[in-house]
Amino acid sequence: MNDRARIEAAIPHRPPMLLLDEIVASAEGQIVARKTFGADEFFVQGHYPGQPIVPGVILCEAAMQAGAVLISESLESQTGLPVVTRMSDVKFRRIVRPGDTVTLDVTLDERLADAFFLSAKIVCHDKVAARLRFACTLADDSNFE
């Protein structure tokens, strides 16, 4: 299965809101993914004219999508869709521009029943662009049909 098929099998996101290009590595409790942001992405068209940058919330969303893939692939007999319930300790350290590729390194720090606590590091040009912590729970995936 190619990366795109693997990602789409794990999460319901589709273009233009699918923010993962490939899975670089995965192991129990950790996933590393990549995304290259194009100049034609809808969210950079007006953010900011003449000096476009990728919005921080989009960087967070990309990391949370990687986390959702990690959770979805680790669920054996359970069903449900990982839905974000909280973000905390968000820190932006570097501007990401169209044309940049980010590496999303997401770790499952703890699981308590259907609650998943994760941390993410977003790297661009070998420097940390952002860090965040977030939590997810499993929602009934019949609500998404």
C-alpha positions in Angstrom: 0.0 0.0 0.0 1.5 3.4 -1.0 1.7 6.2 1.5 -1.4 8.1 0.2 -3.5 5.0 0.4 -2.2 4.2 3.9 -3.0 7.7 5.1 -6.5 7.8 3.5 -7.2 4.3 5.0 -6.4 5.7 8.5 -8.1 9.1 8.5 -11.0 10.7 6.7 -9.2 13.9 5.6 -9.1 14.6 1.9 -7.7 17.4 -0.2 -7.6 20.3 0.3 -7.4 19.5 4.1 -5.3 16.4 3.9 -2.0 17.7 5.2 0.3 14.6 5.0 2.3 13.6 1.9 4.1 10.5 3.3 4.8 8.4 6.3 8.6 8.3 6.8 8.7 5.9 9.7 6.4 4.3 12.3 6.9 2.2 15.3 4.8 1.4 18.4 3.9 4.7 19.9 5.6 7.0 17.3 5.1 8.1 13.7 7.2 10.4 11.5 5.5 12.0 8.5 6.2 14.7 5.9 4.4 17.5 4.2 5.6 19.9 1.5 3.5 23.0 1.3 2.8 24.3 -2.2 2.3 28.0 -3.2 -1.2 27.1 -4.4 -2.4 25.9 -1.0 -5.7 27.7 -0.2 -4.5 28.8 3.3 -1.4 30.8 2.0 -3.3 32.7 -0.6 -4.1 35.6 1.7 -1.7 34.8 4.6 0.1 37.2 3.8 0.0 38.7 0.2 3.6 39.2 -1.0 5.1 37.3 1.9 3.1 34.1 2.2 3.6 31.9 5.3 1.9 28.7 6.4 -0.5 29.5 9.3 0.5 28.0 12.6 -2.8 26.3 13.0 -2.2 24.4 9.8 1.2 23.2 11.2 -0.7 22.0 14.3 -3.4 20.3 12.1 -0.7 18.5 10.1 0.8 17.1 13.3 -2.6 16.1 14.6 -3.4 14.3 11.4 -0.1 12.3 11.8 -1.2 11.6 15.4 -4.6 10.4 14.1 -2.8 8.0 11.7 -0.7 6.7 14.6 -3.8 6.1 16.7 -5.9 4.6 13.9 -3.2 2.1 13.0 -2.6 1.1 16.6 -6.3 0.2 17.2 -6.6 -3.5 16.8 -10.2 -4.5 17.5 -11.6 -1.1 18.4 -13.4 1.2 16.1 -13.7 4.9 16.2 -12.2 8.0 14.7 -9.5 10.0 16.6 -10.9 13.5 17.3 -8.8 16.2 18.9 -10.1 17.3 22.3 -7.3 19.6 23.4 -4.1 21.4 22.4 -1.6 22.8 24.9 2.0 24.0 25.2 1.9 25.2 21.6 5.2 27.0 20.7 6.1 28.4 17.2 9.8 28.9 16.7 10.3 29.2 12.9 8.3 30.5 10.0 7.3 27.9 7.4 6.8 29.2 3.8 5.4 27.7 0.6 7.9 25.3 -0.9 9.1 24.2 2.6 8.9 20.6 3.7 8.2 19.8 7.3 8.9 16.6 9.2 6.2 15.8 11.8 7.4 13.6 14.6 4.5 12.5 16.8 4.7 10.4 20.0 1.9 8.8 21.9 2.9 9.7 25.5 0.0 8.0 27.3 -3.3 6.2 26.7 -6.1 6.1 29.2 -9.0 4.0 27.9 -10.2 6.0 24.8 -8.1 9.1 25.6 -4.8 9.5 23.9 -2.2 12.1 24.9 0.4 13.0 22.3 3.3 15.3 21.7 4.6 16.6 18.4 7.7 18.3 17.0 7.6 19.9 13.6 10.9 20.4 11.9 11.8 22.5 8.9 15.3 22.9 7.4 16.7 20.9 10.3 15.3 23.3 12.9 12.3 23.0 15.2 9.5 25.1 13.7 6.9 24.2 16.3 6.1 22.0 19.2 2.7 21.1 20.8 0.9 18.6 23.0 -2.6 17.4 22.2 -5.2 14.9 23.3 -7.6 12.8 21.2 -10.5 10.6 22.0 -12.3 8.1 19.8 -15.5 9.3 18.3 -18.2 7.0 16.8 -17.1 6.9 13.2 -20.7 6.4 12.1 -21.2 10.2 12.8 -18.8 10.8 9.8 -20.7 9.0 7.1 
